Amino acid sequence: MIDSDFETVMEYSFSARCCLREPIPEIFDAARFLDAAVSAHTAARFDLAEELFRLADLQTVREWTNSLWSAHSPYANKPMSVVQSRSQIETTASSYIPSSVRRAVLARDGHHCRFCGIPVVAAAVRKRIHERYPTTVNWSSSNQDQHAAFQCFWLQYDHLMPRSRGGSSDADNIVVTCAGCNFGRMERLLSEVGLMDPRTREPRQSLWDGLERFL
């Protein structure tokens, strides 16, 4: 569920470059649609849930995500040598993080990106929703065939000091991020992209539950 404090996320100060790109308002519109869709589903109002999931599939949200993780991103500005398959990177990175560490990090950080503050949703939740609403909540290996909001809110576990640079998979080196912030930075150091260390700020607090109640 989303509380009134959720409305204030856009009031964050980005002057110190907390993230690669400020979230756009449509991201939070999509979050409200998703939250309402899950509430409708749990109330057995399945037609309404499907319509709300459809409304959350916003092209502007897809474009925001793509602007961060694309090979020619003006925000991430990563060289072609570091552009790899996102699915391969996500799978490889996760395989190095023990499940106990992932649980501890999620309990600490909650369901918000530690960089830009947007809501995030775990892959297991997205998969279950896709199974129940396969034609509305699309998901495939093609970016354009993935539901825009779930693509944007894809929960990641990001090594602040990248493993390729000697970083550990301990909880104090890992934060919850969205897909755009994680794949936008890739294996570069925070200092190399001009980002503040998110550990200097408290995790965002809200009633957003990552749609976990769908499970």
C-alpha positions as CSV (number, residue, x, y, z in Angstrom):
1,M,0.0,0.0,0.0
2,I,1.0,3.6,-0.6
3,D,0.8,6.2,2.2
4,S,0.7,10.0,1.9
5,D,4.4,10.2,2.3
6,F,4.8,8.5,-1.0
7,E,3.7,11.7,-2.6
8,T,6.8,13.5,-1.3
9,V,9.3,11.4,-3.1
10,M,9.7,14.0,-5.8
11,E,10.7,16.5,-3.2
12,Y,14.1,14.8,-2.7
13,S,17.0,17.0,-3.5
14,F,18.9,15.8,-6.5
15,S,21.4,18.7,-6.5
16,A,24.1,16.4,-5.0
17,R,23.5,13.9,-7.7
18,C,21.9,11.1,-5.8
19,C,21.1,9.2,-9.0
20,L,21.8,9.2,-12.7
21,R,18.5,10.7,-13.7
22,E,15.7,12.2,-11.7
23,P,12.5,10.1,-11.7
24,I,9.6,11.4,-13.8
25,P,6.1,11.9,-12.4
26,E,4.7,9.1,-14.6
27,I,6.7,6.6,-12.7
28,F,4.7,7.3,-9.6
29,D,1.5,7.3,-11.6
30,A,2.4,3.7,-12.7
31,A,3.1,2.7,-9.1
32,R,-0.3,3.9,-8.0
33,F,-1.9,1.9,-10.9
34,L,0.0,-1.2,-9.8
35,D,-0.8,-0.8,-6.2
36,A,-4.5,-0.4,-7.0
37,A,-4.4,-3.4,-9.4
38,V,-3.1,-5.7,-6.7
39,S,-5.7,-4.4,-4.2
40,A,-8.4,-5.1,-6.9
41,H,-7.0,-8.6,-7.4
42,T,-7.0,-9.4,-3.7
43,A,-10.7,-8.2,-3.6
44,A,-11.4,-10.7,-6.5
45,R,-12.1,-7.8,-8.9
46,F,-10.0,-9.4,-11.6
47,D,-11.3,-7.3,-14.6
48,L,-10.5,-4.1,-12.8
49,A,-7.1,-5.4,-11.8
50,E,-6.3,-6.3,-15.4
51,E,-7.3,-2.8,-16.6
52,L,-5.2,-1.2,-13.9
53,F,-2.2,-3.3,-14.9
54,R,-2.7,-2.2,-18.5
55,L,-2.8,1.5,-17.5
56,A,0.5,1.1,-15.7
57,D,2.2,0.0,-18.9
58,L,3.3,3.6,-19.8
59,Q,5.5,4.3,-22.7
60,T,7.0,7.3,-21.0
61,V,8.2,5.0,-18.1
62,R,9.8,2.6,-20.6
63,E,11.6,5.5,-22.3
64,W,12.9,6.7,-18.9
65,T,14.3,3.3,-18.1
66,N,15.8,2.9,-21.6
67,S,17.5,6.3,-21.3
68,L,19.5,4.9,-18.4
69,W,20.5,1.4,-19.5
70,S,20.8,1.9,-23.3
71,A,24.2,1.6,-24.9
72,H,24.1,5.3,-25.8
73,S,22.6,6.7,-22.6
74,P,23.2,10.4,-22.2
75,Y,22.8,9.9,-18.4
76,A,25.0,6.9,-17.8
77,N,27.5,7.6,-20.6
78,K,29.0,4.2,-20.4
79,P,31.5,3.0,-23.0
80,M,30.5,0.2,-25.4
81,S,33.0,-2.1,-23.8
82,V,30.9,-2.4,-20.6
83,V,27.6,-2.9,-22.3
84,Q,26.5,-6.5,-21.8
85,S,23.4,-8.6,-21.7
86,R,21.3,-7.3,-18.7
87,S,19.8,-10.7,-18.1
88,Q,23.3,-12.2,-18.0
89,I,24.6,-9.5,-15.6
90,E,21.6,-9.8,-13.3
91,T,21.8,-13.6,-13.1
92,T,25.6,-13.6,-12.6
93,A,25.5,-10.9,-9.9
94,S,22.7,-12.5,-8.0
95,S,24.4,-15.8,-8.0
96,Y,27.2,-14.4,-5.9
97,I,24.9,-13.0,-3.2
98,P,23.7,-15.5,-0.6
99,S,19.9,-15.6,-0.1
100,S,20.5,-14.7,3.6
101,V,22.3,-11.5,2.5
102,R,19.5,-10.6,0.0
103,R,16.9,-11.0,2.8
104,A,18.9,-8.8,5.1
105,V,19.5,-6.1,2.5
106,L,15.8,-6.0,1.6
107,A,14.7,-5.9,5.2
108,R,17.1,-2.9,5.7
109,D,16.4,-1.0,2.5
110,G,12.8,-1.8,1.9
111,H,11.2,-1.8,-1.6
112,H,12.7,1.5,-2.8
113,C,15.8,2.2,-4.9
114,R,18.5,3.5,-2.6
115,F,19.6,5.9,-5.4
116,C,16.6,7.4,-7.1
117,G,14.0,6.3,-4.5
118,I,11.4,4.8,-6.9
119,P,9.4,1.7,-5.9
120,V,10.8,-1.7,-6.8
121,V,9.2,-5.1,-7.2
122,A,10.9,-8.4,-6.8
123,A,11.2,-10.7,-9.9
124,A,9.3,-13.5,-8.0
125,V,6.3,-11.1,-7.5
126,R,6.4,-10.0,-11.1
127,K,6.5,-13.6,-12.3
128,R,3.5,-14.5,-10.3
129,I,1.5,-11.5,-11.6
130,H,2.6,-12.3,-15.2
131,E,1.4,-15.9,-14.8
132,R,-2.1,-14.6,-13.6
133,Y,-2.3,-11.8,-16.2
134,P,-0.2,-13.0,-19.1
135,T,-1.6,-10.9,-21.8
136,T,-1.6,-7.7,-19.8
137,V,1.6,-8.0,-17.8
138,N,4.0,-9.0,-20.6
139,W,7.5,-10.3,-19.9
140,S,10.0,-11.7,-22.4
141,S,13.6,-11.4,-23.3
142,S,12.8,-8.4,-25.5
143,N,12.7,-5.0,-23.8
144,Q,9.9,-3.8,-26.0
145,D,7.8,-6.8,-25.0
146,Q,8.2,-6.2,-21.3
147,H,5.6,-4.4,-19.2
148,A,7.0,-0.9,-18.8
149,A,6.3,-0.4,-15.1
150,F,7.6,-3.8,-14.0
151,Q,10.6,-3.3,-16.2
152,C,11.3,0.0,-14.5
153,F,10.6,-1.3,-11.0
154,W,12.7,-4.5,-11.4
155,L,14.3,-5.0,-8.0
156,Q,18.1,-5.4,-8.2
157,Y,20.8,-6.0,-5.6
158,D,23.7,-3.7,-6.5
159,H,27.3,-4.1,-5.4
160,L,28.4,-0.5,-4.5
161,M,32.0,-1.6,-4.9
162,P,31.6,-3.8,-8.0
163,R,32.7,-7.4,-7.7
164,S,34.9,-6.8,-10.8
165,R,36.7,-4.2,-8.8
166,G,37.2,-6.3,-5.7
167,G,33.9,-5.6,-3.9
168,S,32.4,-8.2,-1.5
169,S,28.9,-9.7,-1.4
170,D,28.5,-8.7,2.2
171,A,25.3,-6.8,3.1
172,D,27.2,-3.5,3.8
173,N,28.4,-3.5,0.2
174,I,25.0,-4.2,-1.4
175,V,21.9,-2.0,-1.7
176,V,18.5,-2.4,-3.3
177,T,18.2,-0.5,-6.6
178,C,15.9,-0.3,-9.5
179,A,16.9,-1.7,-12.9
180,G,17.8,1.7,-14.4
181,C,20.2,2.7,-11.7
182,N,21.8,-0.7,-11.5
183,F,22.3,-1.3,-15.2
184,G,23.1,2.4,-15.9
185,R,26.1,2.4,-13.6
186,M,27.2,-1.2,-14.4
187,E,30.7,-1.9,-12.9
188,R,31.8,1.6,-12.6
189,L,32.7,3.2,-9.2
190,L,30.3,5.7,-7.7
191,S,33.1,8.4,-8.0
192,E,33.4,7.6,-11.8
193,V,29.8,8.5,-12.4
194,G,29.7,11.3,-9.9
195,L,27.2,9.7,-7.5
196,M,26.9,10.1,-3.8
197,D,27.2,7.0,-1.7
198,P,23.5,6.0,-0.9
199,R,24.6,4.7,2.5
200,T,25.0,8.3,3.6
201,R,21.2,8.6,3.4
202,E,18.6,6.7,5.4
203,P,16.6,4.2,3.4
204,R,13.3,5.6,2.2
205,Q,10.3,4.8,4.4
206,S,6.8,4.2,3.0
207,L,4.0,1.7,3.0
208,W,4.9,0.5,-0.5
209,D,5.2,-3.3,0.0
210,G,6.7,-4.2,-3.3
211,L,3.3,-5.8,-4.2
212,E,4.3,-8.7,-2.0
213,R,0.7,-9.1,-0.8
214,F,-0.1,-10.5,-4.3
215,L,1.8,-13.6,-3.2
